[in-house]
Amino acid sequence: MEEFPVSQPHYTTALIVGAGTGISASLARLFAQNGIKVALAARNAEKLQPLATDIGGVALAADISDATQVKRLFEDTERLIGEPDIVVYNASGRLRGPLTTLDPAAVEQALRVSAFGGFLVGQEAARRYLARPPAARGAILFTGASASVKGYPNSAPFAMGKFALRGLAQSMARELAPQGIHVAHFIIDGGVRGLNRAEPADAPDSLLDPDAIAQSYWHVLQQPRTTWSWEIELRPWVEHF
C-alpha cells in the first residue's frame, strides 16, 4: 500500500489558467509572495505580461478548449518554471440572452471554455501528478460561481458550464483524493470588486474582495490531508443564500 505524507503540503510552482485582473491576479501575487513561481495562461498572453513581470512569473498563450494546446501549455510551464504543483482553472465562457435567441455555435464555445477546458486541464494535471511519487502530488483548484448551483434567467450557457465544472470537480475529488491529489471547487457567490466594478459608497463590503478570495484558496491549499475540503462557498455578507 502506498504511503502518503501527513505533513503540511509544500508547493513551489503554480499554473493559473484563464488568468486576468481579478481573482487570478490576486492569487498570482499571493503565490509569489509565498515564494511560488507562477505561470499565467490566457488566449492573449500579452495582456498578462505586466502582471507576470511584476511577480517574476511567465505569461503563456493557450486556447484551453484545445487538447493539443493544453498539453503544450503544461510542457511550456515545465520548461520555464518547472512542473506546476498547483493548477488553478479560472476560465469561464460567458454568454447572455433569451434562450430562444441564443446562437448554438456561441453556446457550444462557451461550454468548451467553462467546462470542457476544465476537463482538459484537470486531466493533464492529474496525469502528471499520478506519475510522481505519492509524497509529491499536487492540487487542482476550480473557480465556480453562483451559477454553479443556481441558474439565472437569460444565462443558460453560463449555468450549464458552471454546473458541469462543479460536477467535474466533485468527481475528480472523489477519484483523486484517495491517491493524494487535493481537488477543490470554489463557489464565488456574488460580485467581485475590481477596476471596472467599484463598490457603492452606500453599500460597504457588498462586493467580494479578490485578495480575500485568494486567501481562502491559500487556506484550502494549506489543509493537511486529514481535513481536506473539496468545496467552499464565498459570499459577501449582503448576499442571499
N, C-alpha and C positions, 0 to 999 in steps of 0.2 A: 504494500500500500504506500502511496506517495506521502511524503512528509511535507507539510506546508508551514511556513513561518508564522509565529504568533506575535512577533514584534510589530511596532508601528511601520507602516509602509514607507518606502523611500523612493522618491521619484526624481529623475534628473532631466527628463526631456518630455515635451508635450507637443501635440499636433492639434490645432484648433481649426476645424473645418467649417466654412461658412462664416468666416471672421468679418467683423465690421467695426463700427464705432461704439456699440453699446455693451451688452453683456460680455461678448468675446474680448473686447478691448480691455475691460476691467479684469477679466480672467488672465489675459496675457500679461498685464502689468503685475498682478498678484503673483503669478507663477515666476516671473523674472525676479521679483523682489525676494523670492524664496530660493533663488539660485537655480531655477529650472530653465533650460534652454527651450525656446519656443519657436515653432514653425506655424505660420499663419497661412491659411489657404482660402481662396475665393476664385471666382471666374476672372476677376480683374485684380491681378496681383499688384498693379501699380498703385491702386488706392490704399493698399496696406503698407506700402513702403515706409511712410513716415512713422507709423507705429512700430514696425519691425526695427527701424533704425533706433528709435527711442529706447527699446527694450533689449537691443542687441540680438534680435532674432532674425528670421528669414521670412520672406513673403513668396508664396508659390501660387501659380495659376493652375486651376483644375476645374473641369466640369465633373462634379461628383455624381452625376447621374450616368456616367460612362465608366464601365468596369475597367477598361484599359487605362483610363486616366487616373482612376483611384489607385490602381496598383502602382503606376508611375509616381503618384504623389507620395506614397509611402517609401518608395525607393529613393526619391529625391530627398525626403526628410531624413532618412537614414544616412544618406551620403553627406548631407550638410550639417546636421546636428546630432546624429545618432538615432537609432530606432526609438520611437516615442514610447514612453512608459504610461502616458496619459493621452487618451484620444477623446476630444470633445466634438460632438456633432451639433452644430448650432445653425445649420442651414434650414431655410423654410421657403416654400413656394406659396406666395400669397396671391390670391385671385378672388375678387369680389364681384357680385352681380346676381340678379334674379336667376333662379335655377333654369328657367326656360330659355334664357338668352345666353347662357354660358357657352363659349366655344369649346367643343370637345378636345381639340388639339391643345388648347391652352390649359384645360383641366388636366389632361394627361401629363403635360410638362410640370405643372405644379405638384402633382403626386410624385413624379420622378424625383423632384428636389426634396420635398418634405419627407417622403417615406422610402422610396427605392434607394436614394443616395445614402440614407441612414443604414439600410441593409448592406450596401456595398462597403461602406466604411467600417461598419461593425464587423462584417465578415472578414475583411482584410486584417483588421486589428486582432481579432480572435485567432486567426490562423497563425499570426506571428507570435502572439503570446503563448499559445499552446506548444509552440516549438521551443520555448525557453524552459529552463529548469523551473520547477514549481515555485521556488523562492523568488523568482524574478518576473512573475507575471503581473500585468498592469491593470489599468482601469479604463473603462469606456463609459463616457457620460453623454446623455442625450438631453437636449433642451426642448421641453414641451411648452404648452400654453394652455390658457383657459379652454381652448378648442380641443385639447386632448381628452376632455371629459364632458364637454357640453357643446353641442352645435348651435351656431347662431344663424339667424336669417341672412340670406344673401352672402353666406360664407361657407357653402358646402365643400368646396375644394380644400380649404384650409382645415376644416373639421375632419374630412376624410384622411388627409395626410397626417394630421397630428394624432388622430385615433390610431392609425396604422403604426406610427412611430412608437406610441406608447405600448401597443401590443408587441412590437418587436423587442422593445427594451425589457418588458416583463418576461417574454420567452427566453431571451438571452440571459437574463439574470438567473432564471431557474436552471438553465442548462450549464452556464459557465461558472457561476459562483462556487459550486462544489469542486470546480477544477482550479480554484484560486484566482479567478478574474472578477474584479468588482465592477458590476454593471449597475448604473443608476440613472434614473429619469427624473427631471426637474420640471414640475408644472409651474410655469410663470403665470400666475393668475392675477393679471392686472396690467395696467400701462407701465412702461419703463421710462424713467426720466432720461432725457438726452438733449443734445444740442437743438434738435428740432421739435422737442416736446417739453416745454418748460412747465414747472409746477405752478398752478394758480396761487396767487398771493393769499386768497381766502380759503385755501384748502391745503394746509401744510401736511407733508408726508402722505399725500394722496397718490403719489406715483412711486413705483419700486425704484430704489437706488441701485444702479448696476454694480457699484462697488460692494454693496451689502449682499447682493445676489452672489457675486464672486466669492465672498467669504463663506456663504453657505455651501457652495461647490467645494471649497477648500476643506471645510469641516468634514464633509462626506468622504473626501479623499483621505483624511487622516483617521478614519474609523478603523479600529482593529477588526479583524475578521470575526471576532466573537459578537460584534454588534453592527454588521453591515446593514445599511439602508438600501433598498432598491428604488424607492421613490420618496420625494418630499414635495410638498406644495408650498409656494411662497406667494404671499399676497400682502398688500398694504392694509392697514387697519380699517380703511373705509370700504374695502372690497367685500361684497356679499358672497357667502358660500353658495 
